[in-house]
Amino acid sequence: MKALVKYKKGIDNMEIRNVLIPEPDDNEVKIKINACGICGTDIKIMKDEFPYNTPVIVGHEFSGEIIKVGKKVNGWKIGDKVVSELHTGTCGVCRFC
């Protein structure tokens, strides 16, 4: 798939690259992205004004459809429409995560 990748530290250092499409773990879903936005955090990453580890794919605000569900996922099914706004430092266990 094509993704906008910040490939090394420093101002700019971003390009569209072909990256592998990941498969979900047992507690994850796979989403076909229909739309993605670039937000202020992405601009800060571009300018090296936000903490991140390279390489990082920007565009964490997106919408799409679930196309694969991990074995341990409850409450979600293939075909569900979803949106996301990912954050670093999340707990991974509360209902918002």
Summary of the structure (lengths in Angstrom):
residues: 97
radius of gyration: 14.6
end to end distance: 25.1
largest distance: 41.1
contacts: 199
relative contact order: 0.24
helix: 7%
strand: 36%
